[in-house]
Amino acid sequence: MLHLAISATSSGDEDNYLKSAIRGILGVAGLMLAFNLRDSAYRFYETIANRGPFGPGPGFSPGVIRSVGAVLGIVMIALSIAGIS
């Protein structure tokens, strides 16, 4: 859905810069989750644990959320930098 919105609003080089900016923003959000800014990993875990129809399994913890956020953040920022150049 996001891809359709991006391709409908821009074209050519502008499209490339827009995609890179979105990836960069998502990358920064992933790193903020990894660095546990404002206790975000625990808050995310609590939201999933308390509001979902199924509880999280034994391997799901704030540490796992932080690790996944770090990996996704680094990958998204690397894709953003590669997209600009």
C-alpha distances in whole Angstrom, upper triangle without the diagonal:
4,5,5,6,9,10,11,13,15,17,19,20,19,15,17,18,15,13,17,17,14,15,18,17,16,19,21,20,20,24,24,24,26,29,28,28,29,30,26,26,28,27,23,26,28,24,23,27,28,25,24,25,26,28,27,29,32,30,28,29,28,30,27,24,26,26,23,22,24,23,20,21,23,21,18,21,22,19,19,23,23,20,22,25
4,5,5,6,9,10,11,13,15,17,18,16,12,14,15,11,10,13,13,10,11,15,14,13,16,18,17,18,21,22,21,24,26,26,26,27,28,24,24,27,25,22,25,27,24,24,27,28,26,25,27,28,29,28,30,32,30,28,28,27,28,26,23,24,25,21,20,22,21,17,18,20,18,15,18,19,16,16,20,20,17,19,22
4,5,5,6,8,10,11,12,14,15,14,10,12,13,11,9,12,13,11,12,15,15,14,17,19,19,19,23,24,24,25,28,29,28,30,30,27,27,30,29,25,28,30,27,26,30,32,29,28,29,30,31,30,32,34,32,30,31,30,30,28,25,26,26,23,21,23,22,18,19,21,18,15,18,19,15,15,19,18,15,17,20
4,5,5,6,9,10,12,15,16,15,11,14,16,13,12,15,16,14,15,18,18,17,20,23,22,23,26,27,27,29,31,32,31,33,33,29,30,33,31,28,30,32,29,28,32,33,30,29,31,32,33,32,34,37,35,32,33,32,33,31,28,29,30,26,25,27,25,22,23,24,22,19,21,22,19,18,22,21,18,20,23
4,6,5,6,9,11,15,16,13,11,13,14,11,11,14,14,12,14,17,16,16,19,21,20,22,25,25,26,28,30,30,29,31,32,28,29,32,30,27,30,31,28,28,32,33,30,29,31,32,33,32,35,37,35,33,33,32,33,31,28,29,30,26,25,27,26,22,22,24,22,19,21,22,19,18,21,21,18,20,23
4,5,5,6,9,11,12,10,7,10,11,7,7,11,11,10,12,15,15,15,18,19,19,21,23,24,25,27,29,30,29,30,31,28,29,32,30,27,30,32,30,29,33,34,32,31,33,34,35,33,36,38,36,33,34,32,33,31,28,28,29,25,24,25,24,21,20,22,20,17,18,20,16,15,18,18,15,16,19
4,6,6,7,9,12,10,7,10,12,10,9,13,14,13,15,18,18,18,20,23,23,24,27,28,28,30,32,33,32,34,35,31,32,35,34,31,33,36,33,32,36,37,34,33,35,36,37,36,38,40,38,36,36,35,36,33,31,31,31,28,26,28,27,23,23,24,22,19,21,21,18,17,20,19,15,17,20
4,6,8,12,14,12,9,13,14,12,12,16,16,15,17,20,20,20,23,25,25,26,29,30,30,32,34,35,34,35,36,33,34,37,35,32,35,37,34,33,37,38,35,34,36,37,38,37,40,42,40,37,38,37,38,36,33,34,34,31,29,31,29,26,26,28,25,22,24,25,21,20,23,22,19,20,23
4,7,11,12,9,8,12,12,10,11,15,14,14,17,19,18,19,22,23,23,25,28,28,29,31,33,34,32,34,35,32,33,36,34,32,35,36,34,34,37,38,35,35,37,38,39,38,41,43,41,38,38,37,38,36,33,33,34,31,29,30,29,26,25,27,25,21,22,24,21,19,21,22,18,18,21
4,7,9,6,5,9,10,8,10,13,13,13,16,18,18,19,22,23,24,26,28,29,30,32,33,34,33,35,36,33,34,37,36,33,36,38,35,35,39,40,38,37,39,40,41,40,42,44,42,39,39,38,38,36,33,34,34,31,29,30,29,25,25,26,24,21,21,22,19,17,19,19,15,16,18
4,6,6,5,8,10,10,11,13,15,15,17,19,20,21,23,25,26,27,29,30,32,33,35,36,35,37,39,35,36,40,38,35,38,41,38,38,41,43,40,39,41,42,43,42,43,46,43,40,41,39,40,38,35,35,35,32,30,31,30,26,26,26,24,21,22,22,19,17,19,18,14,15,17
4,5,5,7,9,10,11,13,15,16,17,19,21,22,23,25,26,27,29,31,32,33,35,37,36,38,40,36,37,41,39,37,40,42,40,39,43,44,42,41,43,44,45,43,44,46,43,41,42,40,40,38,36,35,35,32,30,31,29,26,26,26,23,21,21,21,18,16,17,16,13,13,14
4,5,5,6,9,10,11,12,14,15,16,18,20,21,23,24,26,27,29,30,31,33,35,34,36,38,35,36,39,38,36,39,41,39,39,42,44,42,41,44,44,44,42,44,46,43,40,41,39,38,37,34,34,33,31,29,29,27,25,24,24,22,19,19,18,16,14,14,14,10,9,11
4,5,5,6,9,10,10,12,14,15,16,18,20,21,23,24,26,27,29,30,31,33,32,34,36,33,34,37,36,34,37,39,37,37,40,42,40,39,42,42,43,41,43,45,42,39,39,37,37,36,33,32,32,30,28,28,27,24,23,23,22,19,18,19,16,14,15,15,11,10,13
4,6,5,6,9,10,11,12,14,15,17,18,20,21,22,24,26,27,28,30,32,31,33,34,31,32,35,34,32,34,37,34,34,38,39,37,36,39,39,40,38,40,42,39,37,37,35,35,33,31,30,30,27,26,26,25,22,21,22,20,17,17,17,14,12,14,14,10,11,13
4,5,5,6,9,10,11,12,14,15,16,18,20,21,22,24,26,27,28,30,29,32,33,30,31,34,34,31,34,36,34,34,38,39,37,37,39,39,40,37,39,41,38,35,36,34,34,32,29,29,28,26,24,24,23,20,19,19,17,14,14,14,11,9,11,10,7,7,10
4,5,5,6,9,10,10,12,14,15,16,18,20,21,22,24,25,27,28,27,30,31,29,30,33,32,30,33,35,34,34,37,39,37,36,39,39,40,37,39,41,38,35,35,33,33,31,29,28,28,25,23,23,22,20,18,18,17,14,13,14,12,9,10,11,7,6,10
4,5,5,6,9,10,11,12,14,15,17,18,20,21,23,24,26,27,26,28,30,27,28,31,30,28,31,33,31,31,35,36,34,33,36,37,37,35,37,39,36,33,33,31,32,30,27,27,27,24,22,22,22,19,17,18,17,13,14,15,12,10,12,13,10,10,13
4,5,5,6,9,10,11,12,14,15,16,18,20,21,22,24,26,25,27,29,25,26,29,28,26,29,31,29,29,33,34,32,31,34,34,35,33,34,36,33,31,31,29,29,27,25,24,24,21,19,20,19,16,15,16,14,11,11,13,10,8,11,11,8,9,13
4,5,5,6,9,10,10,12,14,15,16,18,20,21,22,24,23,26,27,25,25,29,28,26,29,31,30,29,33,35,33,33,35,35,35,33,34,36,33,30,30,28,28,26,24,23,23,20,18,18,17,15,13,13,12,9,9,10,7,4,7,8,6,6,10
4,5,5,6,9,10,11,12,14,15,16,18,20,21,23,21,24,25,23,24,27,26,24,27,30,28,28,32,33,32,32,35,35,35,33,34,36,33,30,30,27,28,26,23,22,23,21,18,18,18,15,13,14,14,10,9,12,10,7,9,11,9,9,13
4,5,5,6,8,10,11,12,14,15,17,18,20,21,20,22,24,20,21,25,24,22,25,27,25,25,29,30,28,28,31,31,31,29,31,33,30,27,27,25,25,24,21,21,21,18,16,17,17,13,12,14,13,9,10,12,10,8,11,13,11,12,15
4,5,5,6,9,10,10,12,14,15,16,18,20,19,22,23,20,20,24,23,21,24,26,25,24,28,30,28,28,31,30,30,28,30,31,28,25,25,23,23,22,19,18,18,16,13,14,13,10,9,10,9,5,6,9,7,5,9,11,9,11,14
4,5,5,6,9,10,11,12,14,15,16,18,17,20,22,19,20,23,23,21,24,27,25,25,29,31,30,29,32,32,32,29,31,32,29,26,26,23,23,22,19,18,18,16,13,13,13,11,8,10,10,6,5,8,8,5,8,11,10,10,14
4,5,5,6,9,10,11,12,14,15,16,15,18,19,16,18,21,20,19,22,24,23,23,26,28,27,27,30,30,30,27,30,31,28,25,24,22,22,21,18,17,18,16,13,14,14,12,9,11,12,8,8,12,11,9,12,14,13,14,17
4,5,5,6,9,10,11,12,14,15,15,17,18,15,15,19,18,16,19,22,20,20,24,25,24,24,27,27,26,24,26,27,25,22,21,19,19,18,15,14,15,13,10,11,12,8,7,10,10,7,8,11,11,10,13,15,14,15,18
4,5,5,6,9,10,10,12,14,14,17,18,15,15,19,19,17,20,22,22,22,25,27,26,26,29,28,27,25,26,27,24,22,21,18,18,17,14,13,13,12,9,9,9,7,4,6,7,5,5,8,9,8,11,13,13,15,17
4,5,5,6,9,10,10,12,11,14,16,13,14,18,18,17,19,22,21,22,25,27,26,26,30,29,28,26,27,28,25,22,21,18,18,18,15,13,14,13,10,10,11,10,6,8,10,8,7,11,12,11,13,16,16,16,19
4,5,5,6,9,10,10,10,12,13,10,12,15,15,13,16,18,17,18,21,23,22,23,26,26,25,22,25,25,23,20,19,16,16,16,13,11,13,12,8,9,12,9,7,10,12,10,10,14,14,13,16,18,18,19,22
4,5,5,6,9,10,10,13,13,11,10,14,14,12,15,18,17,17,20,22,22,22,25,24,23,20,22,23,20,17,16,13,13,13,10,8,10,8,4,6,8,6,4,8,10,8,9,12,13,13,16,18,18,20,22
4,5,5,6,8,9,12,13,11,11,15,15,14,16,19,19,20,22,24,25,25,28,27,25,23,24,24,21,19,17,14,13,13,11,8,10,10,6,5,8,8,5,7,10,10,9,12,14,14,15,18,19,20,22
4,5,5,6,5,9,10,8,9,13,13,13,15,17,17,18,21,23,23,24,27,26,25,22,24,24,22,19,17,13,14,14,11,9,11,12,8,8,12,11,8,11,14,13,12,16,17,17,18,21,22,22,25
4,6,5,6,9,8,6,6,10,10,9,11,14,14,15,17,19,20,20,24,23,21,18,20,21,18,15,13,10,10,11,8,6,9,9,6,7,11,10,9,12,14,13,14,17,18,18,20,23,23,24,27
4,5,8,11,10,9,7,11,13,12,13,16,17,17,19,21,22,22,26,24,22,19,20,20,17,15,13,10,9,9,7,4,6,8,5,5,9,9,8,10,13,13,14,16,18,18,20,22,23,24,26
4,6,9,9,9,9,12,13,13,15,17,18,19,21,23,24,25,28,27,24,22,23,22,20,18,15,11,11,12,11,7,9,11,9,8,12,13,11,12,16,16,15,18,20,20,21,24,25,26,27
4,6,5,5,6,8,10,10,12,14,15,16,18,20,21,22,25,24,22,19,21,21,19,16,13,9,10,12,10,7,10,12,10,10,14,14,13,15,18,18,18,21,23,22,24,26,27,28,30
4,5,6,8,10,10,12,14,15,16,18,20,21,22,23,27,26,24,22,24,24,22,19,16,12,13,15,13,10,14,15,12,12,16,16,14,16,19,18,18,21,23,22,23,26,27,27,30
4,5,9,9,9,11,13,14,15,17,18,19,20,22,26,26,23,22,24,24,23,20,17,13,15,17,14,13,16,17,14,16,19,19,17,20,23,21,21,25,26,25,27,30,30,30,33
4,6,6,6,9,10,11,12,15,16,17,18,20,23,23,20,18,21,21,19,16,13,9,12,14,12,10,14,15,13,15,18,18,17,20,22,22,22,25,27,26,28,31,31,32,34
4,5,5,6,8,10,10,12,14,15,16,17,21,21,19,17,19,20,18,15,12,9,11,13,9,9,13,13,11,13,16,15,15,18,20,19,20,23,24,23,26,28,28,29,32
4,5,5,6,9,10,11,12,14,15,16,20,19,16,14,16,16,15,11,9,5,8,9,6,6,10,10,9,11,14,14,14,17,19,18,20,22,24,24,26,28,28,30,32
4,5,5,6,9,10,10,12,14,15,19,17,15,13,15,15,14,11,8,5,9,10,8,9,13,13,13,15,18,18,18,21,22,22,23,26,27,27,30,32,32,34,36
4,5,5,6,9,10,10,12,14,17,17,15,14,17,17,17,13,11,9,12,13,10,12,15,15,14,17,19,18,18,22,23,23,24,27,28,27,30,32,32,33,36
4,5,5,6,9,10,11,12,15,15,13,12,15,16,15,11,10,8,11,11,8,10,13,13,11,15,17,16,16,20,21,20,22,25,25,25,28,30,30,31,34
4,5,5,6,9,10,11,14,13,10,8,11,12,12,8,7,6,10,10,8,10,13,13,13,16,18,17,18,21,22,22,24,26,27,28,30,32,32,34,36
4,5,5,6,8,10,13,13,10,10,13,14,15,11,10,9,13,13,11,14,17,17,16,19,21,21,21,25,26,25,27,30,30,31,33,35,35,37,39
4,6,5,6,8,11,12,10,10,14,16,16,13,12,11,15,15,12,15,18,17,16,20,21,20,21,24,25,24,26,29,29,29,32,34,34,35,38
4,6,6,5,9,9,7,7,11,13,14,10,10,11,14,13,11,14,17,15,16,19,20,19,21,24,24,24,26,29,28,29,32,33,33,35,38
4,6,6,9,8,5,6,9,11,13,10,10,11,14,14,13,16,18,17,18,21,22,22,23,26,27,27,29,31,32,32,35,36,36,38,41
4,6,8,9,7,9,13,15,16,14,13,14,18,17,16,19,21,21,21,24,26,25,26,29,30,29,31,34,34,34,37,39,39,40,43
4,7,8,9,11,14,17,18,15,16,16,20,19,17,20,22,21,21,25,26,24,26,29,29,28,31,33,33,33,36,38,37,39,42
4,5,7,9,12,15,16,14,15,16,19,18,16,20,22,20,20,24,25,23,25,28,28,27,30,33,32,33,36,37,36,38,41
4,7,10,13,16,18,15,17,19,22,20,19,23,24,22,23,27,27,26,28,31,31,30,33,35,35,35,39,39,39,41,44
4,7,9,12,14,12,15,17,20,18,17,21,22,21,22,25,26,25,27,30,29,29,32,34,34,35,38,39,38,41,43
4,6,9,11,10,12,14,17,15,15,19,20,19,20,24,24,24,26,29,29,29,31,33,33,34,37,38,38,41,43
4,7,8,6,8,11,13,12,12,15,16,16,17,20,21,21,23,25,25,26,29,30,30,32,34,35,36,38,40
4,6,6,9,12,14,12,13,16,17,16,18,21,21,21,24,26,26,27,30,31,31,33,35,36,37,39,41
4,6,8,12,12,11,13,16,16,16,19,21,21,22,24,26,27,28,30,31,32,34,36,37,38,40,42
4,6,10,10,8,10,13,13,13,16,17,17,19,21,23,23,25,27,28,29,31,33,33,34,37,39
4,7,8,6,8,11,11,11,13,16,16,17,19,21,22,23,25,26,27,29,31,32,33,35,37
4,5,5,6,9,10,11,12,14,16,17,18,20,22,22,24,26,27,28,30,32,33,35,37
4,5,5,6,9,10,10,12,14,15,16,18,20,21,22,24,25,26,28,30,31,33,35
4,5,5,6,9,10,11,13,14,15,17,19,20,21,23,24,26,27,29,30,32,34
4,5,5,6,8,10,11,12,14,16,17,18,20,21,23,24,26,27,28,30,32
4,5,5,6,9,10,11,12,14,15,16,18,20,21,22,24,26,26,28,30
4,6,5,6,9,10,10,12,14,15,16,18,20,21,22,24,25,27,29
4,5,5,6,9,10,11,12,14,16,17,18,20,21,23,24,26,28
4,5,5,6,8,10,11,12,14,15,16,18,20,21,22,24,26
4,6,5,6,8,10,10,12,14,15,16,18,20,21,22,24
4,6,5,6,9,10,11,12,14,15,17,18,20,21,23
4,5,5,6,9,10,11,12,14,16,17,18,20,22
4,6,5,6,8,10,10,12,14,15,16,18,20
4,6,5,6,9,10,10,12,14,15,17,19
4,6,5,6,9,10,11,12,14,16,17
4,6,5,6,9,10,10,12,14,16
4,5,5,6,9,10,10,12,15
4,5,5,6,9,10,11,13
4,5,5,6,9,10,11
4,5,5,6,9,10
4,5,5,6,9
4,5,5,7
4,6,5
4,6
4
